[in-house]
Amino acid sequence: MTPTITHLTRELDGRTTDGIEVRLLWSEHDGRVLVAVNDSKTGDSFSLEVHEDERAMDVFHHPYAYAASRTA
């Protein structure tokens, strides 16, 4: 039998507005913080890792702005 390694991801906050779900997630394994966005109307989704110099709640409240600034 091989051991199973489970990496827990905890949802720290979440909101849904007009079919757009935004979740603030924390990985217990490595301490990473992510913001995951899912648009149920279009089927589009993306996630952003919160960088050390960023505030997690800012990324959570403005994920589209952060996504745009990273692809520019």
Predicted model as a PDB file, atoms N, CA, C, CB and O in Angstrom, pLDDT in the B-factor column:
MODEL        1                                                                  
ATOM      1  N   MET A   1       0.844  -1.167   0.000  1.00 60.00           N  
ATOM      2  CA  MET A   1       0.000   0.000   0.000  1.00 60.00           C  
ATOM      3  C   MET A   1       0.892   1.234   0.000  1.00 60.00           C  
ATOM      4  CB  MET A   1      -0.962  -0.004   1.213  1.00 60.00           C  
ATOM      5  O   MET A   1       1.840   1.325   0.781  1.00 60.00           O  
ATOM      6  N   THR A   2       0.581   2.190  -0.887  1.00 65.00           N  
ATOM      7  CA  THR A   2       1.348   3.428  -0.927  1.00 65.00           C  
ATOM      8  C   THR A   2       0.623   4.499  -0.132  1.00 65.00           C  
ATOM      9  CB  THR A   2       1.576   3.889  -2.381  1.00 65.00           C  
ATOM     10  O   THR A   2      -0.605   4.574  -0.146  1.00 65.00           O  
ATOM     11  N   PRO A   3       1.388   5.321   0.558  1.00 68.00           N  
ATOM     12  CA  PRO A   3       0.734   6.378   1.348  1.00 68.00           C  
ATOM     13  C   PRO A   3       0.100   7.425   0.437  1.00 68.00           C  
ATOM     14  CB  PRO A   3       1.748   7.050   2.297  1.00 68.00           C  
ATOM     15  O   PRO A   3       0.613   7.719  -0.642  1.00 68.00           O  
ATOM     16  N   THR A   4      -0.999   7.971   0.878  1.00 63.00           N  
ATOM     17  CA  THR A   4      -1.684   9.017   0.153  1.00 63.00           C  
ATOM     18  C   THR A   4      -1.398  10.350   0.823  1.00 63.00           C  
ATOM     19  CB  THR A   4      -3.200   8.744   0.086  1.00 63.00           C  
ATOM     20  O   THR A   4      -1.557  10.506   2.034  1.00 63.00           O  
ATOM     21  N   ILE A   5      -0.973  11.302   0.010  1.00 61.00           N  
ATOM     22  CA  ILE A   5      -0.701  12.637   0.530  1.00 61.00           C  
ATOM     23  C   ILE A   5      -1.872  13.529   0.145  1.00 61.00           C  
ATOM     24  CB  ILE A   5       0.657  13.208  -0.019  1.00 61.00           C  
ATOM     25  O   ILE A   5      -2.201  13.668  -1.033  1.00 61.00           O  
ATOM     26  N   THR A   6      -2.483  14.119   1.131  1.00 65.00           N  
ATOM     27  CA  THR A   6      -3.616  15.000   0.896  1.00 65.00           C  
ATOM     28  C   THR A   6      -3.197  16.431   1.197  1.00 65.00           C  
ATOM     29  CB  THR A   6      -4.837  14.586   1.759  1.00 65.00           C  
ATOM     30  O   THR A   6      -2.731  16.735   2.295  1.00 65.00           O  
ATOM     31  N   HIS A   7      -3.366  17.293   0.225  1.00 72.00           N  
ATOM     32  CA  HIS A   7      -3.061  18.707   0.410  1.00 72.00           C  
ATOM     33  C   HIS A   7      -4.375  19.451   0.581  1.00 72.00           C  
ATOM     34  CB  HIS A   7      -2.238  19.281  -0.791  1.00 72.00           C  
ATOM     35  O   HIS A   7      -5.204  19.489  -0.329  1.00 72.00           O  
ATOM     36  N   LEU A   8      -4.552  20.028   1.733  1.00 89.00           N  
ATOM     37  CA  LEU A   8      -5.796  20.725   2.022  1.00 89.00           C  
ATOM     38  C   LEU A   8      -5.766  22.146   1.494  1.00 89.00           C  
ATOM     39  CB  LEU A   8      -6.065  20.729   3.513  1.00 89.00           C  
ATOM     40  O   LEU A   8      -4.788  22.873   1.669  1.00 89.00           O  
ATOM     41  N   THR A   9      -6.842  22.522   0.855  1.00 93.00           N  
ATOM     42  CA  THR A   9      -7.049  23.891   0.442  1.00 93.00           C  
ATOM     43  C   THR A   9      -8.284  24.387   1.174  1.00 93.00           C  
ATOM     44  CB  THR A   9      -7.202  24.015  -1.114  1.00 93.00           C  
ATOM     45  O   THR A   9      -9.352  23.779   1.103  1.00 93.00           O  
ATOM     46  N   ARG A  10      -8.125  25.479   1.864  1.00 95.00           N  
ATOM     47  CA  ARG A  10      -9.226  26.018   2.657  1.00 95.00           C  
ATOM     48  C   ARG A  10      -9.790  27.271   1.988  1.00 95.00           C  
ATOM     49  CB  ARG A  10      -8.757  26.337   4.096  1.00 95.00           C  
ATOM     50  O   ARG A  10      -9.045  28.118   1.494  1.00 95.00           O  
ATOM     51  N   GLU A  11     -11.116  27.368   1.982  1.00 97.00           N  
ATOM     52  CA  GLU A  11     -11.763  28.563   1.472  1.00 97.00           C  
ATOM     53  C   GLU A  11     -11.859  29.568   2.614  1.00 97.00           C  
ATOM     54  CB  GLU A  11     -13.173  28.240   0.877  1.00 97.00           C  
ATOM     55  O   GLU A  11     -12.517  29.321   3.625  1.00 97.00           O  
ATOM     56  N   LEU A  12     -11.194  30.703   2.434  1.00 97.00           N  
ATOM     57  CA  LEU A  12     -11.182  31.729   3.466  1.00 97.00           C  
ATOM     58  C   LEU A  12     -12.337  32.709   3.312  1.00 97.00           C  
ATOM     59  CB  LEU A  12      -9.869  32.474   3.438  1.00 97.00           C  
ATOM     60  O   LEU A  12     -12.821  33.277   4.292  1.00 97.00           O  
ATOM     61  N   ASP A  13     -12.773  32.902   2.059  1.00 98.00           N  
ATOM     62  CA  ASP A  13     -13.888  33.811   1.802  1.00 98.00           C  
ATOM     63  C   ASP A  13     -14.449  33.472   0.428  1.00 98.00           C  
ATOM     64  CB  ASP A  13     -13.439  35.320   1.881  1.00 98.00           C  
ATOM     65  O   ASP A  13     -13.775  32.856  -0.398  1.00 98.00           O  
ATOM     66  N   GLY A  14     -15.659  33.871   0.202  1.00 98.00           N  
ATOM     67  CA  GLY A  14     -16.282  33.623  -1.079  1.00 98.00           C  
ATOM     68  C   GLY A  14     -17.475  34.539  -1.278  1.00 98.00           C  
ATOM     69  O   GLY A  14     -18.102  34.991  -0.319  1.00 98.00           O  
ATOM     70  N   ARG A  15     -17.778  34.804  -2.551  1.00 98.00           N  
ATOM     71  CA  ARG A  15     -18.942  35.620  -2.873  1.00 98.00           C  
ATOM     72  C   ARG A  15     -19.421  35.255  -4.267  1.00 98.00           C  
ATOM     73  CB  ARG A  15     -18.612  37.137  -2.778  1.00 98.00           C  
ATOM     74  O   ARG A  15     -18.640  34.806  -5.106  1.00 98.00           O  
ATOM     75  N   THR A  16     -20.695  35.448  -4.504  1.00 98.00           N  
ATOM     76  CA  THR A  16     -21.281  35.222  -5.817  1.00 98.00           C  
ATOM     77  C   THR A  16     -22.179  36.408  -6.150  1.00 98.00           C  
ATOM     78  CB  THR A  16     -22.080  33.879  -5.860  1.00 98.00           C  
ATOM     79  O   THR A  16     -23.054  36.783  -5.370  1.00 98.00           O  
ATOM     80  N   THR A  17     -21.945  36.986  -7.317  1.00 97.00           N  
ATOM     81  CA  THR A  17     -22.735  38.113  -7.789  1.00 97.00           C  
ATOM     82  C   THR A  17     -23.013  37.918  -9.271  1.00 97.00           C  
ATOM     83  CB  THR A  17     -22.007  39.464  -7.527  1.00 97.00           C  
ATOM     84  O   THR A  17     -22.087  37.785 -10.071  1.00 97.00           O  
ATOM     85  N   ASP A  18     -24.286  37.901  -9.634  1.00 97.00           N  
ATOM     86  CA  ASP A  18     -24.701  37.820 -11.031  1.00 97.00           C  
ATOM     87  C   ASP A  18     -24.029  36.651 -11.765  1.00 97.00           C  
ATOM     88  CB  ASP A  18     -24.384  39.131 -11.742  1.00 97.00           C  
ATOM     89  O   ASP A  18     -23.629  36.779 -12.922  1.00 97.00           O  
ATOM     90  N   GLY A  19     -23.914  35.520 -11.079  1.00 97.00           N  
ATOM     91  CA  GLY A  19     -23.355  34.321 -11.699  1.00 97.00           C  
ATOM     92  C   GLY A  19     -21.847  34.228 -11.668  1.00 97.00           C  
ATOM     93  O   GLY A  19     -21.281  33.249 -12.156  1.00 97.00           O  
ATOM     94  N   ILE A  20     -21.172  35.236 -11.100  1.00 98.00           N  
ATOM     95  CA  ILE A  20     -19.710  35.204 -10.995  1.00 98.00           C  
ATOM     96  C   ILE A  20     -19.339  34.839  -9.568  1.00 98.00           C  
ATOM     97  CB  ILE A  20     -19.077  36.576 -11.403  1.00 98.00           C  
ATOM     98  O   ILE A  20     -19.635  35.571  -8.624  1.00 98.00           O  
ATOM     99  N   GLU A  21     -18.684  33.693  -9.432  1.00 98.00           N  
ATOM    100  CA  GLU A  21     -18.258  33.210  -8.120  1.00 98.00           C  
ATOM    101  C   GLU A  21     -16.773  33.525  -7.942  1.00 98.00           C  
ATOM    102  CB  GLU A  21     -18.527  31.674  -7.966  1.00 98.00           C  
ATOM    103  O   GLU A  21     -15.952  33.203  -8.802  1.00 98.00           O  
ATOM    104  N   VAL A  22     -16.444  34.152  -6.827  1.00 98.00           N  
ATOM    105  CA  VAL A  22     -15.057  34.483  -6.492  1.00 98.00           C  
ATOM    106  C   VAL A  22     -14.747  33.836  -5.152  1.00 98.00           C  
ATOM    107  CB  VAL A  22     -14.821  36.042  -6.443  1.00 98.00           C  
ATOM    108  O   VAL A  22     -15.480  34.008  -4.178  1.00 98.00           O  
ATOM    109  N   ARG A  23     -13.641  33.084  -5.119  1.00 98.00           N  
ATOM    110  CA  ARG A  23     -13.263  32.380  -3.881  1.00 98.00           C  
ATOM    111  C   ARG A  23     -11.827  32.724  -3.510  1.00 98.00           C  
ATOM    112  CB  ARG A  23     -13.425  30.841  -4.044  1.00 98.00           C  
ATOM    113  O   ARG A  23     -10.950  32.777  -4.372  1.00 98.00           O  
ATOM    114  N   LEU A  24     -11.593  32.955  -2.230  1.00 98.00           N  
ATOM    115  CA  LEU A  24     -10.257  33.190  -1.690  1.00 98.00           C  
ATOM    116  C   LEU A  24      -9.807  31.893  -1.036  1.00 98.00           C  
ATOM    117  CB  LEU A  24     -10.241  34.393  -0.664  1.00 98.00           C  
ATOM    118  O   LEU A  24     -10.425  31.425  -0.080  1.00 98.00           O  
ATOM    119  N   LEU A  25      -8.731  31.315  -1.551  1.00 98.00           N  
ATOM    120  CA  LEU A  25      -8.290  29.992  -1.121  1.00 98.00           C  
ATOM    121  C   LEU A  25      -6.882  30.042  -0.555  1.00 98.00           C  
ATOM    122  CB  LEU A  25      -8.353  29.006  -2.281  1.00 98.00           C  
ATOM    123  O   LEU A  25      -6.043  30.816  -1.015  1.00 98.00           O  
ATOM    124  N   TRP A  26      -6.627  29.203   0.455  1.00 97.00           N  
ATOM    125  CA  TRP A  26      -5.317  29.097   1.079  1.00 97.00           C  
ATOM    126  C   TRP A  26      -4.891  27.634   1.077  1.00 97.00           C  
ATOM    127  CB  TRP A  26      -5.336  29.671   2.525  1.00 97.00           C  
ATOM    128  O   TRP A  26      -5.636  26.758   1.514  1.00 97.00           O  
ATOM    129  N   SER A  27      -3.695  27.385   0.584  1.00 94.00           N  
ATOM    130  CA  SER A  27      -3.137  26.037   0.575  1.00 94.00           C  
ATOM    131  C   SER A  27      -2.370  25.797   1.867  1.00 94.00           C  
ATOM    132  CB  SER A  27      -2.219  25.826  -0.655  1.00 94.00           C  
ATOM    133  O   SER A  27      -1.352  26.437   2.131  1.00 94.00           O  
ATOM    134  N   GLU A  28      -2.865  24.883   2.652  1.00 91.00           N  
ATOM    135  CA  GLU A  28      -2.221  24.559   3.923  1.00 91.00           C  
ATOM    136  C   GLU A  28      -0.830  23.976   3.701  1.00 91.00           C  
ATOM    137  CB  GLU A  28      -3.081  23.579   4.721  1.00 91.00           C  
ATOM    138  O   GLU A  28       0.064  24.159   4.526  1.00 91.00           O  
ATOM    139  N   HIS A  29      -0.653  23.280   2.592  1.00 89.00           N  
ATOM    140  CA  HIS A  29       0.612  22.591   2.296  1.00 89.00           C  
ATOM    141  C   HIS A  29       1.771  23.565   2.094  1.00 89.00           C  
ATOM    142  CB  HIS A  29       0.453  21.724   1.054  1.00 89.00           C  
ATOM    143  O   HIS A  29       2.844  23.394   2.674  1.00 89.00           O  
ATOM    144  N   ASP A  30       1.549  24.590   1.266  1.00 92.00           N  
ATOM    145  CA  ASP A  30       2.666  25.467   0.924  1.00 92.00           C  
ATOM    146  C   ASP A  30       2.421  26.942   1.245  1.00 92.00           C  
ATOM    147  CB  ASP A  30       2.976  25.329  -0.528  1.00 92.00           C  
ATOM    148  O   ASP A  30       3.272  27.785   0.961  1.00 92.00           O  
ATOM    149  N   GLY A  31       1.268  27.258   1.832  1.00 94.00           N  
ATOM    150  CA  GLY A  31       0.977  28.616   2.245  1.00 94.00           C  
ATOM    151  C   GLY A  31       0.558  29.557   1.129  1.00 94.00           C  
ATOM    152  O   GLY A  31       0.378  30.751   1.368  1.00 94.00           O  
ATOM    153  N   ARG A  32       0.397  29.041  -0.088  1.00 96.00           N  
ATOM    154  CA  ARG A  32      -0.021  29.899  -1.195  1.00 96.00           C  
ATOM    155  C   ARG A  32      -1.462  30.353  -1.006  1.00 96.00           C  
ATOM    156  CB  ARG A  32       0.131  29.164  -2.536  1.00 96.00           C  
ATOM    157  O   ARG A  32      -2.295  29.627  -0.464  1.00 96.00           O  
ATOM    158  N   VAL A  33      -1.735  31.565  -1.463  1.00 98.00           N  
ATOM    159  CA  VAL A  33      -3.087  32.108  -1.443  1.00 98.00           C  
ATOM    160  C   VAL A  33      -3.497  32.344  -2.892  1.00 98.00           C  
ATOM    161  CB  VAL A  33      -3.173  33.435  -0.592  1.00 98.00           C  
ATOM    162  O   VAL A  33      -2.752  32.943  -3.668  1.00 98.00           O  
ATOM    163  N   LEU A  34      -4.689  31.866  -3.249  1.00 97.00           N  
ATOM    164  CA  LEU A  34      -5.205  31.989  -4.602  1.00 97.00           C  
ATOM    165  C   LEU A  34      -6.570  32.631  -4.577  1.00 97.00           C  
ATOM    166  CB  LEU A  34      -5.268  30.627  -5.288  1.00 97.00           C  
ATOM    167  O   LEU A  34      -7.310  32.520  -3.599  1.00 97.00           O  
ATOM    168  N   VAL A  35      -6.897  33.306  -5.665  1.00 98.00           N  
ATOM    169  CA  VAL A  35      -8.243  33.789  -5.893  1.00 98.00           C  
ATOM    170  C   VAL A  35      -8.740  33.074  -7.146  1.00 98.00           C  
ATOM    171  CB  VAL A  35      -8.292  35.366  -6.046  1.00 98.00           C  
ATOM    172  O   VAL A  35      -8.133  33.182  -8.211  1.00 98.00           O  
ATOM    173  N   ALA A  36      -9.846  32.344  -7.014  1.00 98.00           N  
ATOM    174  CA  ALA A  36     -10.428  31.598  -8.125  1.00 98.00           C  
ATOM    175  C   ALA A  36     -11.729  32.264  -8.538  1.00 98.00           C  
ATOM    176  CB  ALA A  36     -10.667  30.112  -7.742  1.00 98.00           C  
ATOM    177  O   ALA A  36     -12.559  32.602  -7.694  1.00 98.00           O  
ATOM    178  N   VAL A  37     -11.901  32.453  -9.847  1.00 98.00           N  
ATOM    179  CA  VAL A  37     -13.076  33.122 -10.397  1.00 98.00           C  
ATOM    180  C   VAL A  37     -13.748  32.190 -11.393  1.00 98.00           C  
ATOM    181  CB  VAL A  37     -12.693  34.473 -11.073  1.00 98.00           C  
ATOM    182  O   VAL A  37     -13.083  31.604 -12.248  1.00 98.00           O  
ATOM    183  N   ASN A  38     -15.064  32.051 -11.285  1.00 98.00           N  
ATOM    184  CA  ASN A  38     -15.834  31.222 -12.204  1.00 98.00           C  
ATOM    185  C   ASN A  38     -17.098  31.979 -12.605  1.00 98.00           C  
ATOM    186  CB  ASN A  38     -16.186  29.845 -11.560  1.00 98.00           C  
ATOM    187  O   ASN A  38     -17.891  32.387 -11.756  1.00 98.00           O  
ATOM    188  N   ASP A  39     -17.269  32.157 -13.918  1.00 98.00           N  
ATOM    189  CA  ASP A  39     -18.454  32.830 -14.455  1.00 98.00           C  
ATOM    190  C   ASP A  39     -19.385  31.758 -14.996  1.00 98.00           C  
ATOM    191  CB  ASP A  39     -18.078  33.875 -15.572  1.00 98.00           C  
ATOM    192  O   ASP A  39     -19.118  31.172 -16.045  1.00 98.00           O  
ATOM    193  N   SER A  40     -20.477  31.499 -14.284  1.00 97.00           N  
ATOM    194  CA  SER A  40     -21.391  30.424 -14.681  1.00 97.00           C  
ATOM    195  C   SER A  40     -22.165  30.757 -15.952  1.00 97.00           C  
ATOM    196  CB  SER A  40     -22.365  30.132 -13.557  1.00 97.00           C  
ATOM    197  O   SER A  40     -22.669  29.853 -16.618  1.00 97.00           O  
ATOM    198  N   LYS A  41     -22.266  32.041 -16.300  1.00 96.00           N  
ATOM    199  CA  LYS A  41     -22.982  32.431 -17.518  1.00 96.00           C  
ATOM    200  C   LYS A  41     -22.172  32.147 -18.778  1.00 96.00           C  
ATOM    201  CB  LYS A  41     -23.338  33.906 -17.464  1.00 96.00           C  
ATOM    202  O   LYS A  41     -22.720  31.698 -19.785  1.00 96.00           O  
ATOM    203  N   THR A  42     -20.871  32.409 -18.721  1.00 96.00           N  
ATOM    204  CA  THR A  42     -20.025  32.230 -19.903  1.00 96.00           C  
ATOM    205  C   THR A  42     -19.215  30.946 -19.867  1.00 96.00           C  
ATOM    206  CB  THR A  42     -19.095  33.399 -20.044  1.00 96.00           C  
ATOM    207  O   THR A  42     -18.731  30.477 -20.897  1.00 96.00           O  
ATOM    208  N   GLY A  43     -19.070  30.378 -18.667  1.00 97.00           N  
ATOM    209  CA  GLY A  43     -18.234  29.194 -18.510  1.00 97.00           C  
ATOM    210  C   GLY A  43     -16.760  29.525 -18.349  1.00 97.00           C  
ATOM    211  O   GLY A  43     -15.937  28.622 -18.203  1.00 97.00           O  
ATOM    212  N   ASP A  44     -16.415  30.805 -18.373  1.00 97.00           N  
ATOM    213  CA  ASP A  44     -15.021  31.226 -18.203  1.00 97.00           C  
ATOM    214  C   ASP A  44     -14.600  31.091 -16.741  1.00 97.00           C  
ATOM    215  CB  ASP A  44     -14.828  32.684 -18.685  1.00 97.00           C  
ATOM    216  O   ASP A  44     -15.402  31.280 -15.826  1.00 97.00           O  
ATOM    217  N   SER A  45     -13.343  30.766 -16.547  1.00 98.00           N  
ATOM    218  CA  SER A  45     -12.795  30.707 -15.192  1.00 98.00           C  
ATOM    219  C   SER A  45     -11.295  30.972 -15.245  1.00 98.00           C  
ATOM    220  CB  SER A  45     -13.086  29.329 -14.529  1.00 98.00           C  
ATOM    221  O   SER A  45     -10.642  30.738 -16.263  1.00 98.00           O  
ATOM    222  N   PHE A  46     -10.772  31.457 -14.147  1.00 97.00           N  
ATOM    223  CA  PHE A  46      -9.332  31.675 -14.022  1.00 97.00           C  
ATOM    224  C   PHE A  46      -8.988  31.738 -12.544  1.00 97.00           C  
ATOM    225  CB  PHE A  46      -8.882  32.980 -14.759  1.00 97.00           C  
ATOM    226  O   PHE A  46      -9.864  31.893 -11.694  1.00 97.00           O  
ATOM    227  N   SER A  47      -7.710  31.617 -12.254  1.00 97.00           N  
ATOM    228  CA  SER A  47      -7.251  31.776 -10.884  1.00 97.00           C  
ATOM    229  C   SER A  47      -5.990  32.625 -10.880  1.00 97.00           C  
ATOM    230  CB  SER A  47      -6.996  30.401 -10.218  1.00 97.00           C  
ATOM    231  O   SER A  47      -5.236  32.655 -11.853  1.00 97.00           O  
ATOM    232  N   LEU A  48      -5.781  33.302  -9.783  1.00 97.00           N  
ATOM    233  CA  LEU A  48      -4.632  34.172  -9.596  1.00 97.00           C  
ATOM    234  C   LEU A  48      -3.950  33.815  -8.293  1.00 97.00           C  
ATOM    235  CB  LEU A  48      -5.048  35.657  -9.609  1.00 97.00           C  
ATOM    236  O   LEU A  48      -4.607  33.681  -7.261  1.00 97.00           O  
ATOM    237  N   GLU A  49      -2.650  33.662  -8.330  1.00 97.00           N  
ATOM    238  CA  GLU A  49      -1.908  33.502  -7.084  1.00 97.00           C  
ATOM    239  C   GLU A  49      -1.637  34.892  -6.530  1.00 97.00           C  
ATOM    240  CB  GLU A  49      -0.572  32.702  -7.302  1.00 97.00           C  
ATOM    241  O   GLU A  49      -1.211  35.783  -7.265  1.00 97.00           O  
ATOM    242  N   VAL A  50      -1.880  35.080  -5.251  1.00 98.00           N  
ATOM    243  CA  VAL A  50      -1.622  36.361  -4.600  1.00 98.00           C  
ATOM    244  C   VAL A  50      -0.121  36.448  -4.336  1.00 98.00           C  
ATOM    245  CB  VAL A  50      -2.451  36.513  -3.266  1.00 98.00           C  
ATOM    246  O   VAL A  50       0.452  35.607  -3.644  1.00 98.00           O  
ATOM    247  N   HIS A  51       0.504  37.482  -4.902  1.00 96.00           N  
ATOM    248  CA  HIS A  51       1.945  37.670  -4.723  1.00 96.00           C  
ATOM    249  C   HIS A  51       2.246  38.236  -3.341  1.00 96.00           C  
ATOM    250  CB  HIS A  51       2.510  38.599  -5.811  1.00 96.00           C  
ATOM    251  O   HIS A  51       1.372  38.808  -2.689  1.00 96.00           O  
ATOM    252  N   GLU A  52       3.493  38.071  -2.902  1.00 95.00           N  
ATOM    253  CA  GLU A  52       3.879  38.513  -1.562  1.00 95.00           C  
ATOM    254  C   GLU A  52       3.669  40.004  -1.337  1.00 95.00           C  
ATOM    255  CB  GLU A  52       5.318  38.173  -1.313  1.00 95.00           C  
ATOM    256  O   GLU A  52       3.390  40.429  -0.216  1.00 95.00           O  
ATOM    257  N   ASP A  53       3.799  40.799  -2.391  1.00 96.00           N  
ATOM    258  CA  ASP A  53       3.667  42.251  -2.244  1.00 96.00           C  
ATOM    259  C   ASP A  53       2.229  42.738  -2.450  1.00 96.00           C  
ATOM    260  CB  ASP A  53       4.585  42.951  -3.229  1.00 96.00           C  
ATOM    261  O   ASP A  53       1.988  43.943  -2.534  1.00 96.00           O  
ATOM    262  N   GLU A  54       1.280  41.810  -2.530  1.00 97.00           N  
ATOM    263  CA  GLU A  54      -0.124  42.156  -2.740  1.00 97.00           C  
ATOM    264  C   GLU A  54      -0.952  41.824  -1.499  1.00 97.00           C  
ATOM    265  CB  GLU A  54      -0.684  41.416  -3.969  1.00 97.00           C  
ATOM    266  O   GLU A  54      -0.589  40.964  -0.696  1.00 97.00           O  
ATOM    267  N   ARG A  55      -2.062  42.523  -1.370  1.00 98.00           N  
ATOM    268  CA  ARG A  55      -2.992  42.239  -0.280  1.00 98.00           C  
ATOM    269  C   ARG A  55      -4.050  41.277  -0.811  1.00 98.00           C  
ATOM    270  CB  ARG A  55      -3.647  43.559   0.280  1.00 98.00           C  
ATOM    271  O   ARG A  55      -4.689  41.551  -1.827  1.00 98.00           O  
ATOM    272  N   ALA A  56      -4.234  40.161  -0.130  1.00 98.00           N  
ATOM    273  CA  ALA A  56      -5.150  39.119  -0.584  1.00 98.00           C  
ATOM    274  C   ALA A  56      -6.565  39.646  -0.775  1.00 98.00           C  
ATOM    275  CB  ALA A  56      -5.161  37.970   0.402  1.00 98.00           C  
ATOM    276  O   ALA A  56      -7.225  39.287  -1.750  1.00 98.00           O  
ATOM    277  N   MET A  57      -7.037  40.479   0.122  1.00 98.00           N  
ATOM    278  CA  MET A  57      -8.406  40.991   0.009  1.00 98.00           C  
ATOM    279  C   MET A  57      -8.557  41.944  -1.170  1.00 98.00           C  
ATOM    280  CB  MET A  57      -8.812  41.698   1.297  1.00 98.00           C  
ATOM    281  O   MET A  57      -9.640  42.037  -1.746  1.00 98.00           O  
ATOM    282  N   ASP A  58      -7.496  42.649  -1.540  1.00 98.00           N  
ATOM    283  CA  ASP A  58      -7.563  43.495  -2.730  1.00 98.00           C  
ATOM    284  C   ASP A  58      -7.728  42.638  -3.983  1.00 98.00           C  
ATOM    285  CB  ASP A  58      -6.300  44.374  -2.842  1.00 98.00           C  
ATOM    286  O   ASP A  58      -8.542  42.951  -4.852  1.00 98.00           O  
ATOM    287  N   VAL A  59      -6.955  41.560  -4.072  1.00 98.00           N  
ATOM    288  CA  VAL A  59      -7.068  40.653  -5.219  1.00 98.00           C  
ATOM    289  C   VAL A  59      -8.448  39.994  -5.223  1.00 98.00           C  
ATOM    290  CB  VAL A  59      -5.948  39.574  -5.184  1.00 98.00           C  
ATOM    291  O   VAL A  59      -9.048  39.825  -6.284  1.00 98.00           O  
ATOM    292  N   PHE A  60      -8.950  39.623  -4.059  1.00 98.00           N  
ATOM    293  CA  PHE A  60     -10.271  39.008  -3.935  1.00 98.00           C  
ATOM    294  C   PHE A  60     -11.370  39.960  -4.415  1.00 98.00           C  
ATOM    295  CB  PHE A  60     -10.532  38.593  -2.479  1.00 98.00           C  
ATOM    296  O   PHE A  60     -12.296  39.534  -5.106  1.00 98.00           O  
ATOM    297  N   HIS A  61     -11.278  41.237  -4.059  1.00 98.00           N  
ATOM    298  CA  HIS A  61     -12.316  42.197  -4.415  1.00 98.00           C  
ATOM    299  C   HIS A  61     -12.186  42.727  -5.846  1.00 98.00           C  
ATOM    300  CB  HIS A  61     -12.286  43.350  -3.450  1.00 98.00           C  
ATOM    301  O   HIS A  61     -13.157  43.233  -6.409  1.00 98.00           O  
ATOM    302  N   HIS A  62     -10.996  42.612  -6.434  1.00 98.00           N  
ATOM    303  CA  HIS A  62     -10.762  43.162  -7.777  1.00 98.00           C  
ATOM    304  C   HIS A  62     -10.004  42.167  -8.662  1.00 98.00           C  
ATOM    305  CB  HIS A  62      -9.977  44.485  -7.683  1.00 98.00           C  
ATOM    306  O   HIS A  62      -8.971  42.526  -9.228  1.00 98.00           O  
ATOM    307  N   PRO A  63     -10.484  40.939  -8.793  1.00 98.00           N  
ATOM    308  CA  PRO A  63      -9.714  39.933  -9.532  1.00 98.00           C  
ATOM    309  C   PRO A  63      -9.535  40.259 -11.011  1.00 98.00           C  
ATOM    310  CB  PRO A  63     -10.380  38.600  -9.403  1.00 98.00           C  
ATOM    311  O   PRO A  63      -8.496  39.936 -11.587  1.00 98.00           O  
ATOM    312  N   TYR A  64     -10.520  40.888 -11.634  1.00 97.00           N  
ATOM    313  CA  TYR A  64     -10.393  41.213 -13.059  1.00 97.00           C  
ATOM    314  C   TYR A  64      -9.318  42.266 -13.295  1.00 97.00           C  
ATOM    315  CB  TYR A  64     -11.732  41.702 -13.615  1.00 97.00           C  
ATOM    316  O   TYR A  64      -8.595  42.195 -14.288  1.00 97.00           O  
ATOM    317  N   ALA A  65      -9.204  43.235 -12.405  1.00 97.00           N  
ATOM    318  CA  ALA A  65      -8.162  44.244 -12.534  1.00 97.00           C  
ATOM    319  C   ALA A  65      -6.779  43.619 -12.373  1.00 97.00           C  
ATOM    320  CB  ALA A  65      -8.365  45.358 -11.500  1.00 97.00           C  
ATOM    321  O   ALA A  65      -5.860  43.941 -13.126  1.00 97.00           O  
ATOM    322  N   TYR A  66      -6.631  42.734 -11.403  1.00 97.00           N  
ATOM    323  CA  TYR A  66      -5.336  42.076 -11.214  1.00 97.00           C  
ATOM    324  C   TYR A  66      -5.007  41.165 -12.379  1.00 97.00           C  
ATOM    325  CB  TYR A  66      -5.326  41.279  -9.915  1.00 97.00           C  
ATOM    326  O   TYR A  66      -3.851  41.097 -12.798  1.00 97.00           O  
ATOM    327  N   ALA A  67      -5.990  40.470 -12.909  1.00 96.00           N  
ATOM    328  CA  ALA A  67      -5.773  39.596 -14.065  1.00 96.00           C  
ATOM    329  C   ALA A  67      -5.318  40.425 -15.267  1.00 96.00           C  
ATOM    330  CB  ALA A  67      -7.066  38.806 -14.409  1.00 96.00           C  
ATOM    331  O   ALA A  67      -4.392  40.032 -15.977  1.00 96.00           O  
ATOM    332  N   ALA A  68      -5.966  41.567 -15.495  1.00 96.00           N  
ATOM    333  CA  ALA A  68      -5.611  42.426 -16.628  1.00 96.00           C  
ATOM    334  C   ALA A  68      -4.201  42.981 -16.475  1.00 96.00           C  
ATOM    335  CB  ALA A  68      -6.615  43.577 -16.764  1.00 96.00           C  
ATOM    336  O   ALA A  68      -3.459  43.068 -17.453  1.00 96.00           O  
ATOM    337  N   SER A  69      -3.827  43.358 -15.255  1.00 93.00           N  
ATOM    338  CA  SER A  69      -2.494  43.937 -15.044  1.00 93.00           C  
ATOM    339  C   SER A  69      -1.387  42.902 -15.229  1.00 93.00           C  
ATOM    340  CB  SER A  69      -2.400  44.547 -13.647  1.00 93.00           C  
ATOM    341  O   SER A  69      -0.251  43.264 -15.535  1.00 93.00           O  
ATOM    342  N   ARG A  70      -1.696  41.653 -15.051  1.00 91.00           N  
ATOM    343  CA  ARG A  70      -0.689  40.600 -15.201  1.00 91.00           C  
ATOM    344  C   ARG A  70      -0.512  40.166 -16.649  1.00 91.00           C  
ATOM    345  CB  ARG A  70      -1.064  39.402 -14.358  1.00 91.00           C  
ATOM    346  O   ARG A  70       0.529  39.609 -16.998  1.00 91.00           O  
ATOM    347  N   THR A  71      -1.500  40.407 -17.495  1.00 81.00           N  
ATOM    348  CA  THR A  71      -1.378  40.018 -18.888  1.00 81.00           C  
ATOM    349  C   THR A  71      -0.963  41.191 -19.777  1.00 81.00           C  
ATOM    350  CB  THR A  71      -2.688  39.437 -19.376  1.00 81.00           C  
ATOM    351  O   THR A  71      -0.685  41.016 -20.964  1.00 81.00           O  
ATOM    352  N   ALA A  72      -0.925  42.380 -19.192  1.00 66.00           N  
ATOM    353  CA  ALA A  72      -0.571  43.571 -19.988  1.00 66.00           C  
ATOM    354  C   ALA A  72       0.927  43.641 -20.246  1.00 66.00           C  
ATOM    355  CB  ALA A  72      -1.033  44.853 -19.276  1.00 66.00           C  
ATOM    356  O   ALA A  72       1.399  44.573 -20.897  1.00 66.00           O  
TER     357      ALA A  72                                                      
ENDMDL                                                                          
END                                                                             
